[in-house]
Amino acid sequence: MQTDGPSPWLKFAQGVVDGMYAKQEVLLGMIEALVKKTERLSKGKTLKNMTYRPAFNNFCNLLASTSTRAYKTFQRQFGGRGI
C-alpha cells in the first residue's frame, strides 16, 4: 500500500515526544493505559494494582457514572479501574 509520507502513528509518536499533546491528558492516559495493559497481559500478569493518570481516572469515573455499559466496553479496550 502506498502512503503519502510518514504514517499517522509515527506523526503522533513524534508529536508526543515534541510535547504537542501535553495538554491532552485524557488521551495520553488512555494510550498509556492501553500500552501498560497490553504489556502486562503479554507477560502473563494480571491488571491488579495498575495505576492511571488522574485525568484518565476522572474520565473513567465520569463515563462509569453516565453509563456502566459504556464504561465496561471502554474498559475492555483501554483498561481502567473495576466498578
C-alpha positions in Angstrom: 0.0 0.0 0.0 1.3 3.4 -1.0 1.2 6.2 1.6 2.0 9.9 1.4 4.7 10.5 4.0 5.0 9.1 7.5 2.2 7.1 9.0 -0.2 8.9 11.3 1.1 6.7 14.2 4.7 7.9 13.6 3.4 11.5 13.4 1.5 11.1 16.6 4.6 9.5 18.4 6.8 12.4 17.2 4.1 14.8 18.4 4.1 13.2 21.8 7.9 13.4 22.0 7.7 17.1 20.9 5.1 17.9 23.6 2.4 18.8 21.1 -0.2 16.7 23.0 0.9 17.6 26.5 -2.5 19.1 27.4 -4.4 16.1 26.0 -4.1 14.4 29.4 -7.1 12.0 28.9 -5.9 10.9 25.5 -2.3 10.3 26.8 -3.7 8.5 29.8 -5.8 6.3 27.6 -2.9 5.4 25.4 -0.6 4.8 28.4 -3.2 2.5 30.0 -3.6 0.6 26.7 0.2 0.1 26.5 0.5 -0.9 30.1 -2.4 -3.3 29.8 -1.0 -5.0 26.7 2.5 -5.3 28.2 1.2 -6.8 31.5 -1.1 -9.3 29.7 1.6 -10.4 27.3 3.8 -11.2 30.3 1.0 -13.3 31.9 0.4 -10.7 34.6 -3.0 -9.5 35.9 -4.3 -6.0 35.8 -4.5 -5.7 39.5 -2.8 -2.7 41.2 -2.4 -0.8 37.9 -2.1 3.0 38.3 -3.6 5.5 35.9 -3.1 9.2 35.3 -5.5 11.3 37.3 -7.2 12.8 34.1 -7.8 9.3 32.7 -9.1 8.2 36.1 -11.5 11.1 36.2 -12.7 10.4 32.7 -13.3 6.8 33.6 -15.3 7.8 36.7 -17.4 10.2 34.6 -18.1 7.6 31.9 -18.9 4.9 34.5 -21.3 7.3 36.3 -23.0 8.1 33.0 -23.3 4.5 31.7 -21.8 1.4 33.2 -22.3 -0.5 30.0 -20.4 2.1 28.0 -17.6 2.1 30.6 -17.3 -1.7 30.6 -17.0 -1.6 26.8 -14.4 1.2 27.1 -12.6 -0.6 29.9 -12.2 -3.9 27.9 -10.3 -1.9 25.3 -8.2 0.6 27.3 -8.2 -0.6 30.9 -9.4 1.3 33.9 -10.5 0.6 37.4 -13.1 -2.1 38.1 -16.6 -0.9 39.0 
